[in-house]
Amino acid sequence: MTTPRDLMIIAMDVAPGRPTGRGELSLALAGAELIDLLAAGAVSLDGDRIVPGHRTTIADHLLDQAAASLDREAPYESVDDWLWRRGRDLASAYLAVLEAEGVLTRRRRWMPLRSGEPVLVESGDRRAAGDRWAWKEPVLVLLATAAGIRDEETGDTLEGVEAPDVVDDTVAAVLAAVHDAVTELEAERQRRAIEQAAFDNVWRGD
């Protein structure tokens, strides 16, 4: 299991029925990949730059794909640029892999030619991700909080787990970058909504 896989499973498990292709979740998944690559020694950080290590094959397909996509020429890619580039539609990619592996299935709809809602099946992967969530594992909880994941029954995002609990400075830096990117995404959405509202008002003559 990897952190992004666990995050994707938690997104589906604790808040079923919510959109799984949201930009916040994709940014958090990209951050989770980078954290796992740091843990594997595949990369290191030099300031805000991602410095690739020795290229080795990683068992997880998407994480290996992430490692293969690293910029291996100086001045290297910044963490922020990585989140936006790698994060593009990343939630959909993880959803497809989990479905292909049988970790989730599609709930049948009565309408033909329309795919059903993705739902998790009982599996070791689901239990492992649930254990990390139940233990309030700081990295997973902080990534989930950044992605806006909350338990629908309790409304709990476990925001009481603070960044100082993450003792690795490089991991803390990635988590901070994810938070900043999510904030930037929301600001951009608000800007576009304001522009669209102004445009609509012009056509209505308001």
Secondary structure, DSSP 8 states (H G I E B T S, - for coil): --HHHHHHHHHHHTSTTS-SS-HHHHHHHHHHHHHHHHHTTSEEEETTEEEE------SSHHHHHHHHT---STT-EEHHHHHHHHTTTHHHHHHHHHHHTTSEEEE--SSTT---EEEE-S-HHHHHHHHHHHTT-HHHHHHHHHTT---TTT----TTS-GGG---HHHHHHHHHHHHHHHHHHHHHHHHHHHHHHHHHHHHT-
